[in-house]
C-alpha cells in the first residue's frame, strides 16, 4: 500500500476529517480522480479540493452573494440553473410582470465578471408564464422552456434557444409553441455531456388525456426529433400523465419518469431509451414501477424523479402512501443489463413507513455510488436525510438508518436537492428554519463522507427552494434560491469555483 500525505486547507469531509489526512492509494474512492485533484505520486486530493505544487490540496471555497446583491423580482419563484461549456451559469425563474397579475420568464446569463444580463423571452406572448426550465449544451448553446398560460385550462409549451455564438431566438408570436393541438404544460429539460438535450412535457390529446411527449436535439445545429403530433406520446392512454422528469447520461441513455392513474391509484411510470440511436419505450397501462395498494404522492416538486449512472444503471424514486398512515420513500432500480427491481408491495419501502417523507431526489456519482435525499417528519418537524448505496448494491447508509444532513437545531428542513460532479463530489442543499427564519444550507461530500454544514444565504430574510447544479470545465457548482418575502422575492446564488 502506498500512501500520500494530504494537507487540507478547508473543510474536512466526514471520515476524512480536518488538517493532515492520509489517503490510501489502493482505495478506488480515494485514488480515482481527474487532473485537478491528481498528486504527483499517484494519490488524489480529497473531493472539493485542488492539487497544488508541493503536494498541497487547497480547499475550494464558496463565493457568497455580496451585501445587497440580488437579481430579478418582485415575486420571483421557481429558480433553476444550468452551467454552460464555458463554466458560466444560466439562471431561469418566473416573476411578476409589468401588468397587474402577470408573470414573465426571466433568463439571467452570467458574464465573465459574475454579473447577470437579464432577458425576458416570454414578453411577446399573451397570458402569463410559469415553471421555466433550462439546459445548457456542450458547445455554448442552451435551451429554456416554459408553460405559457392563456386561460383557465389552456396554454402551451414554448422554447427559447441560444446558439453557439450567444444569440437567442425567442418565440415571436403565440403560434410558435412547441406543444401540439389544444394545449400542453409541465415541461422539463435535461442535457448530456455529449451535447444532446432532451425535452419532455405533458401533451393534451384525444380530447380527454394528457400524455408524455418527448423531443430531443443531438446538438446545437441539429433539428428537434421525436414527438410530431399531439397523439405521439409514450405514456399509456389512461387519464392524465403528470410532472415528467428527465435524466440522460453521456453515452446517450435516457429515462423519463412521471405519475399517472392506470384506472385506480396514481402510479409511477417510466420510459427508457438505450443509447442515442435508441427509441423511448412505451409502457402499457399495467407497466408501472410503484407498488399497488395506495397512491403515489403528488407533491409540488414533480414526484417521481429519475437518476442515471454512466454505465446505464438507473433508479426512479418517489414518495407514496405507505399503508401505515405515512408517506414513505420508494425506489425502483435498474441494473446495467436493463433488468428492473421494483417494490414488491407497500412494505418494501426505502424509508420507514410511519413518517411523512417528501421532496425525494436521487443522483449517481462518477464512481457509481447512489445517493437518495429527502425530507422526513417523524413527529417533531421535517429533517433532511440521505441514503447511500455502493456500486455493488450494498447500502452504506440504508433508508431506514439514513445519514441526517440538516442542522440539529432546525425547526424544520425541507426541499433538499442534490447534484454530483465528474470527479466524485456531491452537493446537497436545502432550506431549513432556524428560529423564525428559513436559510439555505448545504453540505459537500463524496463516497468517503460528508463535510460540515455551510450556510449559503444571508441573514435577515427567509430563503427558500434552492436549486443546485454542477458543470463546466472545472466542475463549477452553483446553488440558487429565492430570497425574501414572496411579494418582493428575488434570486440569489452562491458559487464554488
JOTA-V884602 format. One record per residue. N is the residue number from 1. RES is the residue in one small letter. SS is DSSP state (@ for helix, = for strand, . for the rest). PSI is psi in degrees with one decimal (999 if undefined). OMEGA is omega in whole degrees, -180 to 180 (NA if undefined). Layout:
N|RES|SS|PSI|OMEGA  N|RES|SS|PSI|OMEGA
This chain:
1|x|.|128.8|173  2|x|.|150.1|-179  3|x|=|146.0|175  4|x|=|143.2|178  5|x|=|119.2|-175  6|x|=|129.3|178  7|x|=|117.8|178  8|x|=|128.5|179  9|x|.|-8.5|178  10|x|.|-165.0|-170  11|x|.|149.6|171  12|x|.|138.7|-175  13|x|.|99.1|175  14|x|@|-113.7|-176  15|x|@|-17.5|-179  16|x|@|-26.5|178  17|x|.|-165.4|-178  18|x|.|164.4|175  19|x|.|-138.4|-178  20|x|=|131.5|-175  21|x|=|133.7|174  22|x|=|128.3|-179  23|x|=|124.3|180  24|x|=|118.5|-172  25|x|.|7.2|167  26|x|.|11.7|178  27|x|.|116.8|-177  28|x|@|-28.2|178  29|x|@|-43.1|-177  30|x|@|-24.9|-168  31|x|@|16.0|173  32|x|.|113.3|-176  33|x|.|165.2|176  34|x|.|179.7|-176  35|x|@|-31.2|-176  36|x|@|-26.8|-179  37|x|@|-1.3|-174  38|x|=|131.0|176  39|x|.|157.2|-175  40|x|.|-30.0|-176  41|x|.|7.6|179  42|x|.|-10.4|176  43|x|.|175.2|-180  44|x|=|142.2|166  45|x|.|152.4|178  46|x|.|157.8|174  47|x|.|149.5|180  48|x|.|18.0|172  49|x|=|166.2|180  50|x|=|135.5|178  51|x|=|132.0|177  52|x|=|165.9|-180  53|x|.|144.6|-180  54|x|.|8.5|179  55|x|.|19.1|180  56|x|=|138.3|178  57|x|=|113.7|-179  58|x|=|126.9|179  59|x|=|141.4|177  60|x|.|129.4|-174  61|x|.|147.8|177  62|x|=|145.2|165  63|x|=|115.9|-175  64|x|.|160.1|176  65|x|.|137.8|177  66|x|.|154.1|178  67|x|.|127.4|180  68|x|.|-3.5|-179  69|x|.|119.2|177  70|x|.|166.2|176  71|x|=|144.7|173  72|x|.|-167.6|-177  73|x|.|168.6|7  74|x|.|169.2|176  75|x|.|41.7|176  76|x|.|147.3|-179  77|x|=|162.6|172  78|x|=|52.8|179  79|x|=|140.5|169  80|x|=|173.4|-173  81|x|=|159.6|173  82|x|=|154.8|-178  83|x|=|128.0|-175  84|x|.|-177.5|-174  85|x|.|-16.4|176  86|x|.|-0.4|-180  87|x|.|12.8|-180  88|x|.|143.8|-175  89|x|=|145.4|169  90|x|=|117.4|-180  91|x|=|149.0|170  92|x|=|146.3|174  93|x|=|170.6|172  94|x|=|151.9|180  95|x|=|172.9|179  96|x|=|138.3|176  97|x|.|-176.6|-178  98|x|.|-35.5|179  99|x|.|143.0|180  100|x|.|130.7|178  101|x|.|-1.7|-178  102|x|.|159.8|177  103|x|=|143.0|179  104|x|=|156.2|172  105|x|=|136.0|178  106|x|=|132.4|172  107|x|=|127.9|176  108|x|=|111.6|180  109|x|=|125.1|-179  110|x|=|131.4|176  111|x|.|178.7|-179  112|x|.|-22.5|179  113|x|.|5.8|179  114|x|.|-8.1|179  115|x|.|160.8|-180  116|x|=|130.4|170  117|x|=|121.3|-174  118|x|=|141.2|175  119|x|=|155.0|-176  120|x|.|94.3|-173  121|x|.|-11.6|-176  122|x|.|4.1|-172  123|x|.|-28.5|-178  124|x|.|-2.8|-173  125|x|.|146.6|175  126|x|.|165.7|179  127|x|.|-158.6|179  128|x|=|150.9|-174  129|x|=|147.0|-177  130|x|=|156.8|169  131|x|=|59.0|178  132|x|=|154.3|177  133|x|=|151.1|-175  134|x|=|145.7|173  135|x|=|126.7|177  136|x|=|135.1|179  137|x|.|-171.0|-174  138|x|.|1.7|-176  139|x|.|21.8|-178  140|x|.|-6.2|178  141|x|.|167.5|179  142|x|=|158.5|178  143|x|=|134.9|172  144|x|=|134.8|178  145|x|=|152.9|179  146|x|=|172.3|177  147|x|=|122.6|177  148|x|=|113.3|-174  149|x|=|125.3|-177  150|x|.|0.3|178  151|x|.|-176.8|-177  152|x|.|-34.6|-179  153|x|.|26.2|-179  154|x|.|159.9|-180  155|x|=|170.7|-178  156|x|=|164.6|175  157|x|=|133.4|179  158|x|=|157.7|176  159|x|=|143.9|167  160|x|=|133.1|-174  161|x|=|135.7|176  162|x|=|128.4|178  163|x|.|173.5|-179  164|x|.|-31.8|-179  165|x|.|1.7|177  166|x|.|-5.6|-179  167|x|.|136.5|-180  168|x|=|145.7|171  169|x|=|113.8|-179  170|x|.|156.2|173  171|x|.|131.0|-177  172|x|.|-13.9|-179  173|x|.|167.1|180  174|x|.|-29.0|-176  175|x|.|-14.8|-174  176|x|.|47.8|179  177|x|.|159.0|-180  178|x|.|-41.5|179  179|x|.|162.0|-171  180|x|.|168.6|169  181|x|.|-133.0|-173  182|x|.|-38.0|-175  183|x|.|163.0|174  184|x|=|158.4|-179  185|x|=|-175.0|178  186|x|=|77.2|-174  187|x|=|147.8|175  188|x|=|137.9|179  189|x|=|150.1|171  190|x|=|144.0|-180  191|x|=|143.5|175  192|x|.|164.6|179  193|x|.|-11.9|176  194|x|.|-10.7|-179  195|x|.|-10.8|179  196|x|.|143.2|173  197|x|=|130.0|180  198|x|=|136.0|-177  199|x|=|124.3|177  200|x|=|146.3|177  201|x|=|169.0|175  202|x|=|120.9|-176  203|x|=|125.9|176  204|x|=|134.7|179  205|x|=|158.6|179  206|x|.|14.1|177  207|x|.|7.9|-178  208|x|.|-8.8|-175  209|x|=|150.7|159  210|x|=|137.3|177  211|x|=|167.4|-177  212|x|=|113.1|174  213|x|=|139.8|-178  214|x|=|131.0|170  215|x|=|156.1|177  216|x|=|152.6|176  217|x|=|122.7|-174  218|x|.|-30.0|-179  219|x|.|179.9|-173  220|x|.|-25.2|-179  221|x|.|2.0|-177  222|x|.|154.1|176  223|x|.|156.3|174  224|x|.|134.9|180  225|x|=|161.8|175  226|x|=|-133.5|-176  227|x|.|129.1|-176  228|x|.|-3.8|179  229|x|.|170.2|-176  230|x|.|-24.1|180  231|x|.|-3.8|-176  232|x|.|74.8|-178  233|x|.|157.4|-178  234|x|.|-10.2|-178  235|x|.|156.0|-180  236|x|.|153.3|-178  237|x|.|77.8|-178  238|x|.|108.2|178  239|x|.|-129.2|-172  240|x|=|133.3|167  241|x|=|157.7|-176  242|x|=|138.9|164  243|x|=|59.5|177  244|x|=|140.1|176  245|x|=|144.2|-171  246|x|=|140.9|169  247|x|=|139.6|178  248|x|=|156.9|173  249|x|.|176.3|-171  250|x|.|-29.1|-177  251|x|.|-4.2|174  252|x|.|1.1|173  253|x|.|149.1|179  254|x|=|152.1|176  255|x|=|136.7|177  256|x|=|128.8|179  257|x|=|155.5|179  258|x|=|175.1|172  259|x|=|151.4|-170  260|x|=|150.0|175  261|x|=|124.8|174  262|x|.|9.5|-178  263|x|.|-12.8|177  264|x|.|-117.7|179  265|x|.|156.9|172  266|x|=|133.4|-178  267|x|=|162.4|179  268|x|=|130.6|178  269|x|=|161.9|175  270|x|=|146.3|171  271|x|=|133.9|-175  272|x|=|148.5|177  273|x|=|134.8|178  274|x|.|113.7|178  275|x|.|160.8|-176  276|x|.|-29.1|-178  277|x|.|-0.3|180  278|x|.|174.4|176  279|x|.|149.8|179  280|x|.|134.1|179  281|x|.|158.6|-180  282|x|.|90.2|-177  283|x|.|146.4|174  284|x|.|175.1|-174  285|x|.|-22.9|179  286|x|.|6.0|-176  287|x|.|47.3|180  288|x|.|159.8|-177  289|x|.|-25.3|-174  290|x|.|162.3|-179  291|x|.|146.8|176  292|x|.|160.6|172  293|x|.|-15.7|180  294|x|.|153.4|-177  295|x|.|148.8|169  296|x|=|142.8|178  297|x|.|140.4|179  298|x|.|71.0|-176  299|x|.|174.0|-173  300|x|.|-1.3|-178  301|x|.|37.4|168  302|x|.|64.0|173  303|x|.|132.3|3  304|x|.|176.1|-174  305|x|=|139.3|-180  306|x|=|162.6|171  307|x|=|144.9|-177  308|x|=|136.0|170  309|x|.|163.4|-177  310|x|.|-21.3|179  311|x|.|6.5|178  312|x|.|-11.0|175  313|x|.|148.8|-175  314|x|=|157.8|169  315|x|=|155.8|165  316|x|=|131.4|-179  317|x|=|150.0|179  318|x|=|170.5|171  319|x|=|150.6|-172  320|x|=|148.3|174  321|x|=|132.0|-167  322|x|.|-11.4|-174  323|x|.|-3.7|177  324|x|.|24.8|177  325|x|.|2.9|-178  326|x|.|-177.5|171  327|x|=|118.7|-175  328|x|=|159.8|174  329|x|=|132.7|176  330|x|=|155.0|-176  331|x|=|129.4|168  332|x|=|134.6|-171  333|x|=|135.6|177  334|x|=|132.7|178  335|x|.|178.0|-174  336|x|.|-17.0|178  337|x|.|-9.2|178  338|x|.|1.6|-179  339|x|.|129.5|-179  340|x|=|142.4|168  341|x|=|115.7|-176  342|x|.|159.1|173  343|x|.|130.9|-178  344|x|.|-36.2|179  345|x|.|-174.0|-177  346|x|.|-22.2|179  347|x|.|-13.1|-176  348|x|.|59.6|-178  349|x|.|162.2|173  350|x|.|-43.9|-179  351|x|.|176.4|172  352|x|.|156.1|-170  353|x|.|-5.3|-175  354|x|.|11.8|-180  355|x|.|179.6|179  356|x|=|112.5|-178  357|x|=|139.6|178  358|x|=|171.7|168  359|x|=|45.3|-177  360|x|=|138.4|176  361|x|=|157.5|179  362|x|=|154.9|177  363|x|=|144.8|170  364|x|=|143.1|172  365|x|.|-179.8|-175  366|x|.|-17.1|179  367|x|.|-4.8|179  368|x|.|4.2|175  369|x|.|141.9|178  370|x|=|136.7|176  371|x|=|134.0|176  372|x|=|126.2|179  373|x|=|150.3|178  374|x|=|170.1|175  375|x|=|131.7|-173  376|x|=|133.7|177  377|x|=|115.7|178  378|x|.|10.1|177  379|x|.|-9.3|-178  380|x|.|22.0|-178  381|x|.|153.1|-177  382|x|=|141.1|172  383|x|=|154.4|-178  384|x|=|129.9|-177  385|x|=|159.1|-179  386|x|=|132.4|170  387|x|=|145.4|-177  388|x|=|132.3|-180  389|x|=|135.3|179  390|x|.|163.3|180  391|x|.|-26.3|179  392|x|.|2.2|178  393|x|.|-7.6|179  394|x|.|137.5|180  395|x|=|122.9|176  396|x|=|-47.7|171  397|x|=|96.0|-179  398|x|.|161.7|-175  399|x|@|-26.5|178  400|x|@|-5.2|173  401|x|@|59.6|-173  402|x|.|166.9|173  403|x|=|129.8|176  404|x|=|123.9|-178  405|x|.|-33.4|-172  406|x|.|166.4|-176  407|x|.|141.7|179  408|x|.|-30.3|-177  409|x|.|5.3|-178  410|x|.|136.8|174  411|x|.|-42.3|173  412|x|=|153.1|179  413|x|=|127.5|-169  414|x|=|172.4|174  415|x|=|54.8|176  416|x|=|146.6|174  417|x|=|158.0|-174  418|x|=|147.1|174  419|x|=|152.0|179  420|x|=|154.9|178  421|x|.|-170.7|-178  422|x|.|6.0|-172  423|x|.|30.3|173  424|x|.|0.1|-178  425|x|.|150.0|180  426|x|=|137.5|172  427|x|=|133.3|171  428|x|=|132.6|177  429|x|=|152.4|-179  430|x|=|173.5|175  431|x|=|130.3|-179  432|x|=|145.2|-178  433|x|=|118.1|175  434|x|=|110.0|-173  435|x|.|-123.9|-178  436|x|.|-16.2|-171  437|x|=|153.8|174  438|x|=|143.5|176  439|x|=|155.6|174  440|x|=|125.4|-177  441|x|=|150.0|180  442|x|=|159.2|168  443|x|=|135.2|176  444|x|=|149.6|-180  445|x|=|-166.2|179  446|x|=|-173.0|177  447|x|.|-20.3|-179  448|x|.|-15.0|-180  449|x|=|180.0|-178  450|x|=|147.8|-176  451|x|.|-160.4|-174  452|x|.|160.6|174  453|x|.|137.5|179  454|x|=|115.4|179  455|x|=|122.5|-175  456|x|.|-30.5|-174  457|x|.|148.8|178  458|x|.|154.3|-178  459|x|.|162.1|172  460|x|.|-13.6|179  461|x|.|159.3|173  462|x|.|147.5|175  463|x|=|126.0|-171  464|x|=|167.0|168  465|x|=|67.3|178  466|x|=|157.7|173  467|x|=|135.1|-177  468|x|=|139.6|176  469|x|=|152.5|177  470|x|=|146.6|179  471|x|=|-172.3|-178  472|x|.|176.2|-175  473|x|.|-35.0|-177  474|x|.|23.0|-177  475|x|.|53.0|177  476|x|=|144.9|180  477|x|=|140.8|176  478|x|=|130.1|170  479|x|=|120.5|178  480|x|=|154.9|180  481|x|=|173.6|177  482|x|=|125.9|-175  483|x|=|131.1|172  484|x|.|172.4|177  485|x|.|142.4|-176  486|x|@|-34.6|-177  487|x|@|-24.3|-179  488|x|@|18.5|-171  489|x|.|142.3|177  490|x|=|175.6|179  491|x|=|132.5|172  492|x|=|160.3|179  493|x|=|148.1|170  494|x|=|145.0|-178  495|x|=|153.6|179  496|x|=|104.6|-175  497|x|.|999|NA
